[in-house]
Structures are given as structure tokens and as C-alpha cells.
Amino acid sequence: MFKVSIVPAQRGFDDSDDQSSTATSLSQHLGSYYDKHINPKTSPTPDDITALRQVEELQCKFSTQLNEDFADLMTELSKLGYPSSHGDPSITLKSEIDTSSILKQNTTLLFSTQNALQTGHELPERHNGLGYRNLIFIFFQLLKFRDEWLKKNKAKDPINENNIVEPIHLVLIEEPEAHLHSQAQQIFIRNSYTILNSGAPDGFTTHLIISTHSSYIAHESGFDTLTYFKRKKTDDNYPCSETIGLSKVFSEGDQDAKKTKKFVSRYLRVMHCDLFFADAIIMVEGSAERMLIPHFIIEKYPELTSKYLSILEVGGAYAHKFKPLIDALGLPTLVITDLDSKDTNNEKDRPKRGKNYTSNCDELTHWLELDNRDLDNVLDLDKENKVVRKSRIAYQIEIDVEFDEGSPQKAIPYTFEDALVLSNFNLFKSKSEDFIGMLKKCVMLHMRTLLITPAKQCLMLCQVQRLLWH
């Protein structure tokens, strides 16, 4: 019913110049392909007669030359009594030229420049990168698998006229990305199936199965073709894996789900984030968070530097679109978002308690499923209610700020940048003389706000921080 072909991860290449190295060469692999699919001695056809004739002529010429070269030595041998006069057979040298052995053992594969014929500049195989050698090897393996499956060339059995072709061909490739740069990985996954299925008759098909740790291969393939192996433990604490077909993550019948799937696919392809291979995910709104959070981790949470963290900058209105995928992967996720407060006229305004303001943060609805987005209710939400499965939603909360020494006041930041400055108010105040240019002007403007009432002061501070960070 089906034929299985495998390209293992260990392909036998290395960069060693050691002659005793056990590494294989491309010449050996090409020799194997030649022996099975091109060698004219294997199931010769009328087209092979010319090649066989040329080999025979070469053998005859070389045999004649050998016997002429050894004639004097044979004469010397006769002085020792061999061959005797009693009819001992004489010695004759005959050349046996095996084209397959020559290609495997006595042929050197060289990489030539475009003008190599004029300049003679050619590089030995070991001087080309392991990535390209790996790619060339896989290419010839795919050709061999295809020709063996479809009984092409020498793979056809000359005795059995039926030459049954299995309707399904399974080709398994383990980690084709080894030593390949990202663009080569994408081109490979884009075109390898076309090579494998070329020439297949109607009703016959190839299924290409690839195991990979490459985000480039995963994103180029698309959700419809991906299966995710999720590590977990049994009830008895034994390690095991759960397979998740990502084609089912987004609902197929829902138009909004289709748009979401398209958006997430495009985002992951453009950003090339290692979402599928991360230990945890941090989702942020803008570039300030994306730049500063790695610094915070190094300085304050060094234990996280040994974990595989993927930071996604997705904007304030798009984090929830990744929720179906993140829930399916089961990865711990921190979503850092902004309050985005609005007044009773639905206009953006600095957060204030007791004014019937609301939060325009979409994650409160789509992620926390919070029906009441009244700002007071959002600010009073405890930590436990900000956790959904393995996801934690974080946004600005009230903090104490000493605008005047000894007089702490409550302030509610509007954005991540506001929270950063208000939480380090004295630090920014003490560094005001270190700034230059536009940054200095912004800080001086901020310093003048110290003479204004705290409410106006905080509002102007928010405006200053937008100048500082954007």
C-alpha cells in the first residue's frame, strides 16, 4: 500500500581534514545514486550500449598498454623457470574498469567558480560549507527515493513487467535545517515536495513528513500542515508527548476565526519568533517593552536567562488573537498590556478613580472574559483573577509617587512608559542634568510640572513620556 523512505539526522559529514576520518563524502553518495539509477551495467537498455562500448574500448587500450609495460618484467620472470616448457599458463594483464567504483573511490567532487575553466580555480568538497553539502545530499536522496518509488531508470525490474508502484509514498526527513541558513531552509521546504512528487501518476501521492526545530521551516509550512509534540507527564509522573494538530486550533467554519488564523500566520512568518520552541511567552504592546524586558530579566530575574523565552510585540489590540494557539500549546504566557482608560465621552484620558471611567483594553474581555470594564473594578481586580489557565494578564495599577518629598500620592499610569517613569520618579529627576538635546528639553518641561498640582502634573508627565519614548 505504501513505501517508506527515510533521511536520518546523522548524515556523516564533517569539516575534518583528517584522512582517517570516518566521514562520508558527496562523491560516495553520488556513486550510490549512479550505481542504482545510472550505471549502464545495471539492466542495460539500448541507450546504454554506446557507454558500455566506450568503457570496453578504454579497457582494451589500457590492457594493451599494461601488457606492453610489463613485457620486459615477464621476460625476466621466465629466467626463473616460469612459465616452464611444460605448458604453464602465461601471465596476461587485463584492466577491469568499474565506473561505479571509480565514482565512489577515485573521483573527487569539486566546487567550481563560473570561470573555473579559464582560471582553474576549484575548491575541494571539504572547503564548501556543511550546509550546502547537506542540502546537495538531501536533494540526491529525494531523487533516489522518487525514482525507486516510481520505478524510473534502473529502478525498474526488467524481469517483472508489472513493476508495481505503491499508491502512497511516505518520505521522512529528520532535521533538514542542519547547518543551513534561514533562507535556504525556507527554499528547501517550499520546493522539496515538488521534487518528490514530480512525475507521479494520477491517484498516486507523496507525503513528506519532517521533524524540525526550525521556526523558519515551521512558519513556511503553515498551520494546516503542522503537528506539535507537546511534552507532558502521565499521572504516574512518566514523561510522554501529546500530539496537537495545529490545523484545528482555529475554527474552520467561523469567518472571524479564518481572519485570525491568517493574521497569526502572517505575523509569525514576518517576525520569525520561536513560539513553537519556547518554554514561555511574553506578549507586549510596543517597542519600549520589547527592548526593556530582556534588560529587566537579566538584572532582576537572572534565573530566567537559562529559559527559552519568546517575546512577541503584538500591539494592544492583537494579543488575544494568539490565545487559541497559546492555549493549544499550553505554554506559560505573560501578557503585558495598557489600561487605555476612557472618560464618559469615550475619549482617551488619564486614569481617574470615581469618575465612571472605563478601560479600553481588549485583553480584559477576550482573555479574562471580564464583563465589567469599569476602571475602578479593573484596578481592584486581585492577582488571582488575572490568571487564565497558564496565562497571566498584567496592566498598570496604582502606585505611590513622591512628587514632593515626604508627601506620597497615588498615581495611576496610563501606559507602560508612564509606569516606568512614575515608579522611578526620583531616579529620572536626579538624572535630568545628564540628558542632552530634545531629551533634555523634555525633562526640563517635566521638571516645571513639579510646580503644578499633582493631577495636572501627572497628566503632563504622561505627555512628556510619550515624547521620550516615541
C-alpha positions as CSV (number, residue, x, y, z in Angstrom):
1,M,0.0,0.0,0.0
2,F,2.8,2.4,0.8
3,K,6.5,2.8,0.6
4,V,8.6,4.4,3.4
5,S,11.9,6.3,2.8
6,I,14.0,8.0,5.5
7,V,16.7,10.6,5.6
8,P,18.2,10.4,9.1
9,A,19.7,13.4,11.1
10,Q,23.1,11.8,11.1
11,R,24.3,12.2,7.5
12,G,28.0,11.6,8.0
13,F,29.5,14.9,7.0
14,D,32.2,16.9,8.9
15,D,34.8,19.5,8.3
16,S,37.8,17.4,9.3
17,D,40.9,17.2,7.1
18,D,42.0,14.0,8.9
19,Q,42.5,11.3,6.3
20,S,41.4,8.7,8.9
21,S,38.1,10.4,9.4
22,T,35.1,8.1,9.0
23,A,33.0,10.9,7.5
24,T,31.4,10.1,4.1
25,S,31.8,12.3,1.1
26,L,29.4,13.5,-1.5
27,S,31.3,11.5,-4.1
28,Q,30.4,8.3,-2.2
29,H,26.7,9.3,-2.1
30,L,26.7,10.3,-5.8
31,G,28.4,6.9,-6.5
32,S,25.5,5.1,-4.8
33,Y,22.9,7.1,-6.8
34,Y,24.9,6.4,-10.0
35,D,25.1,2.6,-9.2
36,K,21.3,2.3,-8.7
37,H,19.9,4.7,-11.3
38,I,22.5,5.5,-14.0
39,N,25.2,2.7,-14.2
40,P,24.9,1.3,-17.8
41,K,25.9,-2.2,-16.5
42,T,22.7,-2.4,-14.4
43,S,19.8,-3.6,-16.6
44,P,21.3,-2.1,-19.7
45,T,19.0,-0.5,-22.2
46,P,19.7,0.3,-25.9
47,D,20.7,3.8,-24.8
48,D,23.4,2.2,-22.6
49,I,25.1,0.4,-25.5
50,T,27.2,3.3,-26.5
51,A,28.5,3.9,-23.0
52,L,29.3,0.2,-22.5
53,R,31.2,0.2,-25.8
54,Q,33.3,3.2,-24.8
55,V,34.2,1.5,-21.5
56,E,35.1,-1.7,-23.3
57,E,37.4,0.2,-25.7
58,L,39.0,2.0,-22.8
59,Q,39.6,-1.3,-21.1
60,C,41.2,-2.8,-24.2
61,K,43.5,0.1,-24.7
62,F,44.6,0.1,-21.1
63,S,45.1,-3.7,-21.0
64,T,47.3,-3.5,-24.1
65,Q,49.3,-0.7,-22.5
66,L,49.7,-2.6,-19.3
67,N,51.0,-5.8,-21.1
68,E,53.5,-3.7,-23.1
69,D,54.7,-2.0,-19.9
70,F,55.2,-5.4,-18.1
71,A,56.7,-7.3,-21.1
72,D,60.3,-6.8,-20.0
73,L,59.4,-7.9,-16.5
74,M,57.7,-11.0,-17.7
75,T,60.9,-11.8,-19.7
76,E,62.9,-11.5,-16.5
77,L,60.4,-13.8,-14.8
78,S,60.9,-16.5,-17.4
79,K,64.6,-16.7,-16.4
80,L,63.4,-18.2,-13.1
81,G,61.6,-21.0,-15.0
82,Y,58.1,-19.6,-15.3
83,P,56.4,-20.3,-17.4
84,S,58.1,-23.6,-18.0
85,S,58.2,-25.6,-21.2
86,H,55.6,-28.0,-19.8
87,G,52.7,-25.8,-20.8
88,D,52.3,-23.5,-17.7
89,P,49.9,-20.6,-18.5
90,S,51.4,-17.3,-19.3
91,I,50.6,-14.1,-17.4
92,T,48.3,-11.6,-19.1
93,L,47.1,-8.3,-17.5
94,K,43.5,-7.2,-18.2
95,S,42.0,-4.0,-17.0
96,E,38.6,-4.0,-15.3
97,I,37.1,-0.6,-15.2
98,D,34.1,-0.3,-12.8
99,T,32.6,3.2,-13.3
100,S,30.7,2.9,-10.1
101,S,33.8,2.2,-8.0
102,I,35.6,5.0,-9.8
103,L,32.9,7.5,-8.8
104,K,32.8,6.2,-5.2
105,Q,36.5,5.8,-4.5
106,N,38.6,7.6,-7.2
107,T,36.5,10.6,-8.1
108,T,36.8,13.9,-6.3
109,L,33.9,16.3,-6.2
110,L,35.0,19.9,-6.7
111,F,33.1,23.2,-6.5
112,S,34.0,25.4,-9.4
113,T,33.6,29.1,-9.9
114,Q,31.9,30.4,-13.0
115,N,35.2,30.9,-14.9
116,A,36.9,27.8,-13.5
117,L,37.7,26.6,-17.0
118,Q,39.8,29.7,-17.7
119,T,41.3,30.2,-14.2
120,G,41.5,26.7,-12.9
121,H,40.0,27.9,-9.5
122,E,38.3,24.9,-8.0
123,L,37.6,24.1,-4.3
124,P,37.7,20.6,-2.8
125,E,34.5,19.3,-1.3
126,R,35.6,19.9,2.3
127,H,36.1,23.6,1.6
128,N,32.4,24.2,0.9
129,G,30.0,24.7,3.9
130,L,28.4,21.7,5.6
131,G,25.0,23.4,4.9
132,Y,25.3,23.2,1.2
133,R,26.8,19.7,1.3
134,N,23.9,18.7,3.5
135,L,21.4,20.3,1.0
136,I,23.0,18.5,-2.0
137,F,22.9,15.2,-0.2
138,I,19.3,15.5,0.7
139,F,18.5,16.5,-2.9
140,F,20.0,13.3,-4.3
141,Q,18.3,11.3,-1.6
142,L,15.0,12.7,-2.7
143,L,15.7,11.9,-6.3
144,K,16.7,8.4,-5.3
145,F,13.5,7.9,-3.3
146,R,11.3,9.2,-6.1
147,D,13.0,7.1,-8.8
148,E,12.8,4.0,-6.6
149,W,9.1,4.6,-5.9
150,L,8.1,5.3,-9.5
151,K,10.4,2.6,-10.8
152,K,12.3,5.0,-13.0
153,N,15.5,4.4,-14.9
154,K,17.4,1.4,-13.4
155,A,15.0,1.0,-10.5
156,K,12.6,-0.8,-12.9
157,D,12.7,-4.6,-12.6
158,P,13.5,-5.9,-16.2
159,I,12.1,-9.3,-15.3
160,N,8.9,-8.3,-13.6
161,E,6.9,-6.4,-16.2
162,N,4.3,-5.3,-13.7
163,N,6.7,-3.1,-11.6
164,I,4.0,-2.3,-9.1
165,V,4.1,1.3,-7.7
166,E,2.8,1.8,-4.2
167,P,0.0,4.4,-4.3
168,I,1.4,6.2,-1.2
169,H,5.0,7.2,-0.7
170,L,6.0,8.4,2.8
171,V,9.3,10.3,3.0
172,L,10.6,11.1,6.5
173,I,13.3,13.7,6.9
174,E,14.9,14.4,10.2
175,E,16.1,18.0,10.9
176,P,16.9,19.1,7.3
177,E,17.8,22.5,8.7
178,A,21.2,21.3,10.0
179,H,23.9,23.8,9.0
180,L,21.5,25.7,6.6
181,H,20.9,29.4,6.9
182,S,17.3,30.6,7.2
183,Q,16.7,31.5,3.6
184,A,18.0,28.1,2.4
185,Q,15.7,26.4,4.9
186,Q,12.6,28.3,3.5
187,I,13.5,27.5,-0.1
188,F,14.0,23.8,0.8
189,I,10.7,23.4,2.4
190,R,9.0,25.3,-0.3
191,N,10.3,23.1,-3.2
192,S,11.2,19.7,-1.8
193,Y,7.7,18.3,-2.1
194,T,7.5,19.3,-5.8
195,I,10.7,17.4,-6.5
196,L,9.4,14.3,-4.7
197,N,6.0,14.2,-6.4
198,S,7.2,15.1,-9.9
199,G,6.1,12.5,-12.4
200,A,3.7,10.8,-10.1
201,P,0.7,9.4,-12.0
202,D,-2.9,10.4,-11.1
203,G,-4.1,8.8,-7.9
204,F,-0.5,8.4,-6.5
205,T,0.9,10.8,-4.0
206,T,3.9,11.5,-1.8
207,H,3.6,12.5,1.9
208,L,6.6,14.5,3.2
209,I,7.0,14.3,7.0
210,I,9.7,16.5,8.5
211,S,10.8,16.7,12.2
212,T,12.3,20.1,12.9
213,H,13.4,22.6,15.5
214,S,13.5,25.4,12.9
215,S,10.9,28.2,13.3
216,Y,11.6,29.1,9.6
217,I,10.5,25.7,8.4
218,A,7.5,25.7,10.7
219,H,6.3,29.2,9.6
220,E,6.9,28.5,5.9
221,S,4.9,25.3,6.1
222,G,1.8,26.9,7.6
223,F,-0.7,25.8,10.3
224,D,-2.5,23.4,8.1
225,T,0.5,21.1,7.9
226,L,1.9,21.4,11.4
227,T,1.7,18.8,14.2
228,Y,3.1,20.0,17.6
229,F,4.6,17.5,20.0
230,K,3.8,18.8,23.5
231,R,5.9,17.4,26.4
232,K,3.9,16.4,29.4
233,K,3.8,13.8,32.2
234,T,1.5,10.9,32.9
235,D,-0.4,10.6,36.2
236,D,2.4,8.3,37.4
237,N,4.9,11.1,36.6
238,Y,6.4,9.5,33.5
239,P,7.4,11.7,30.6
240,C,5.4,11.5,27.4
241,S,4.3,13.5,24.5
242,E,0.9,14.7,23.2
243,T,0.4,15.4,19.6
244,I,-1.6,18.5,18.6
245,G,-2.7,19.1,15.1
246,L,-2.5,22.9,14.7
247,S,-4.8,22.9,11.7
248,K,-7.7,22.5,14.2
249,V,-6.6,25.4,16.5
250,F,-8.7,28.0,14.7
251,S,-12.3,27.2,13.9
252,E,-12.8,26.5,10.3
253,G,-16.5,27.5,10.0
254,D,-16.1,30.9,11.6
255,Q,-15.1,33.8,9.2
256,D,-13.6,35.7,12.1
257,A,-11.5,32.7,13.1
258,K,-10.3,32.4,9.5
259,K,-9.2,36.0,9.5
260,T,-7.5,35.5,12.9
261,K,-5.7,32.4,11.6
262,K,-4.5,34.4,8.6
263,F,-3.3,37.3,10.8
264,V,-1.4,35.0,13.2
265,S,0.2,33.0,10.3
266,R,1.4,36.2,8.6
267,Y,2.7,37.7,11.9
268,L,4.7,34.6,12.8
269,R,6.1,34.4,9.3
270,V,7.2,38.0,9.3
271,M,8.5,38.1,12.8
272,H,10.2,34.7,12.8
273,C,9.6,34.3,16.6
274,D,10.4,30.9,18.2
275,L,6.9,30.5,19.6
276,F,6.8,26.7,19.0
277,F,10.1,26.0,20.7
278,A,9.8,28.3,23.7
279,D,9.5,27.5,27.4
280,A,7.3,30.5,28.0
281,I,5.9,33.6,26.1
282,I,5.9,37.3,27.0
283,M,3.5,39.3,24.9
284,V,4.0,43.1,24.8
285,E,2.4,46.1,23.1
286,G,5.3,48.1,21.8
287,S,9.0,48.5,21.2
288,A,9.7,50.0,24.7
289,E,8.6,46.8,26.4
290,R,10.4,44.6,23.9
291,M,13.6,46.5,24.5
292,L,13.4,46.8,28.2
293,I,12.0,43.5,29.4
294,P,15.2,41.5,28.4
295,H,17.2,44.0,30.5
296,F,14.8,43.6,33.4
297,I,15.2,39.8,33.2
298,I,19.0,40.0,33.3
299,E,19.1,42.5,36.2
300,K,16.2,41.2,38.4
301,Y,15.4,37.7,37.3
302,P,18.7,36.0,36.3
303,E,17.2,32.6,36.7
304,L,15.1,33.2,33.6
305,T,18.1,33.7,31.4
306,S,18.5,30.0,31.2
307,K,15.0,29.5,29.9
308,Y,13.8,29.8,26.3
309,L,11.6,32.9,26.4
310,S,9.9,34.2,23.3
311,I,8.9,37.9,23.4
312,L,6.2,38.9,21.0
313,E,5.5,42.6,20.2
314,V,1.8,42.4,19.0
315,G,0.3,45.8,19.8
316,G,-2.6,46.5,22.2
317,A,-5.4,45.2,20.1
318,Y,-4.0,41.9,18.8
319,A,-2.6,39.8,21.7
320,H,-5.9,38.0,22.1
321,K,-5.7,36.7,18.6
322,F,-2.9,34.4,19.7
323,K,-5.0,33.0,22.5
324,P,-6.3,29.8,20.7
325,L,-2.8,28.9,19.6
326,I,-1.2,29.6,23.0
327,D,-4.0,27.6,24.8
328,A,-3.3,24.7,22.4
329,L,0.5,24.8,23.0
330,G,-0.1,25.0,26.8
331,L,2.8,27.4,27.3
332,P,3.1,29.8,30.3
333,T,2.3,33.2,29.0
334,L,2.6,36.8,30.4
335,V,0.5,39.4,28.5
336,I,1.7,42.9,29.3
337,T,-1.0,45.4,28.2
338,D,-2.1,49.0,28.9
339,L,-5.2,50.2,30.7
340,D,-6.1,52.6,27.9
341,S,-8.7,54.5,30.1
342,K,-11.6,56.4,28.6
343,D,-13.9,59.0,30.1
344,T,-17.6,59.1,29.9
345,N,-17.5,60.6,26.5
346,N,-15.4,57.6,25.2
347,E,-12.4,59.9,24.9
348,K,-8.9,58.8,26.0
349,D,-7.9,60.4,29.3
350,R,-5.6,59.9,32.2
351,P,-6.9,57.2,34.6
352,K,-9.0,58.5,37.5
353,R,-11.0,56.8,40.1
354,G,-14.6,57.5,40.9
355,K,-15.3,59.2,37.5
356,N,-17.1,56.2,35.8
357,Y,-14.1,55.8,33.5
358,T,-13.7,52.5,31.6
359,S,-10.7,50.6,30.3
360,N,-10.5,50.1,26.6
361,C,-8.1,47.2,27.0
362,D,-9.3,44.3,24.7
363,E,-7.5,41.7,26.7
364,L,-9.8,42.2,29.6
365,T,-12.7,41.0,27.5
366,H,-11.1,38.5,25.2
367,W,-8.6,36.9,27.6
368,L,-10.0,37.4,31.1
369,E,-13.7,37.4,29.9
370,L,-14.3,40.4,32.2
371,D,-17.8,41.7,31.6
372,N,-17.4,44.8,33.8
373,R,-14.6,47.0,32.4
374,D,-15.3,49.9,34.8
375,L,-11.9,51.4,35.6
376,D,-12.4,51.1,39.4
377,N,-13.3,47.4,39.1
378,V,-10.3,46.7,36.8
379,L,-7.9,48.4,39.3
380,D,-9.4,46.5,42.2
381,L,-9.0,43.1,40.5
382,D,-6.7,40.8,42.5
383,K,-3.8,38.8,41.1
384,E,-5.7,35.5,41.2
385,N,-8.4,36.9,38.9
386,K,-5.8,38.0,36.3
387,V,-4.8,34.4,35.6
388,V,-6.5,32.2,33.0
389,R,-5.1,28.7,32.6
390,K,-1.4,29.3,32.2
391,S,-1.7,32.9,31.1
392,R,-1.3,36.0,33.3
393,I,-2.6,39.4,32.3
394,A,-0.6,42.4,33.6
395,Y,-1.5,46.1,33.3
396,Q,-0.9,49.4,35.2
397,I,-2.1,49.6,38.8
398,E,-2.0,52.4,41.4
399,I,1.5,53.3,42.7
400,D,2.8,55.7,45.3
401,V,4.8,58.6,43.9
402,E,6.6,61.4,45.9
403,F,6.2,64.4,43.7
404,D,7.1,66.4,46.8
405,E,9.5,64.9,49.3
406,G,7.7,63.3,52.2
407,S,4.2,63.6,50.6
408,P,3.5,60.3,48.7
409,Q,0.5,60.5,46.4
410,K,-1.5,57.9,44.4
411,A,-0.9,57.9,40.7
412,I,-2.4,55.7,38.0
413,P,-0.2,55.3,34.9
414,Y,-1.8,55.3,31.5
415,T,0.9,53.2,29.7
416,F,3.9,51.0,30.4
417,E,6.2,54.0,29.8
418,D,4.3,56.1,32.3
419,A,4.5,53.3,34.9
420,L,8.2,53.0,34.3
421,V,8.9,56.7,35.0
422,L,6.5,57.1,37.9
423,S,7.9,54.0,39.6
424,N,11.4,55.6,39.3
425,F,10.5,59.2,39.7
426,N,13.4,60.2,41.8
427,L,15.9,58.5,39.5
428,F,14.6,60.4,36.5
429,K,14.6,63.6,38.5
430,S,18.2,63.1,39.6
431,K,19.4,62.3,36.0
432,S,17.9,65.4,34.4
433,E,21.3,67.1,34.0
434,D,22.7,64.1,32.2
435,F,20.3,64.4,29.2
436,I,21.1,66.4,26.1
437,G,19.2,67.8,23.1
438,M,15.5,67.1,22.7
439,L,15.6,64.7,25.7
440,K,16.9,67.4,27.9
441,K,14.1,69.8,26.8
442,C,11.5,67.1,27.6
443,V,13.0,66.6,31.0
444,M,13.1,70.3,31.8
445,L,9.5,70.5,30.8
446,H,8.8,67.7,33.2
447,M,10.7,69.5,36.0
448,R,8.5,72.5,35.6
449,T,5.5,70.3,36.2
450,L,6.6,69.9,39.8
451,L,5.2,73.4,40.4
452,I,1.8,72.4,39.2
453,T,-0.9,70.5,41.0
454,P,-0.4,66.7,41.2
455,A,-3.3,65.9,38.9
456,K,-2.1,68.2,36.1
457,Q,1.5,67.2,36.9
458,C,0.7,63.5,36.3
459,L,-1.1,64.4,33.0
460,M,1.8,66.4,31.7
461,L,4.2,63.7,32.8
462,C,2.4,61.2,30.6
463,Q,2.7,63.6,27.7
464,V,6.4,64.1,28.4
465,Q,7.0,60.3,28.5
466,R,5.4,59.9,25.1
467,L,7.9,62.3,23.7
468,L,10.7,60.5,25.5
469,W,9.8,57.0,24.2
470,H,8.2,57.6,20.8
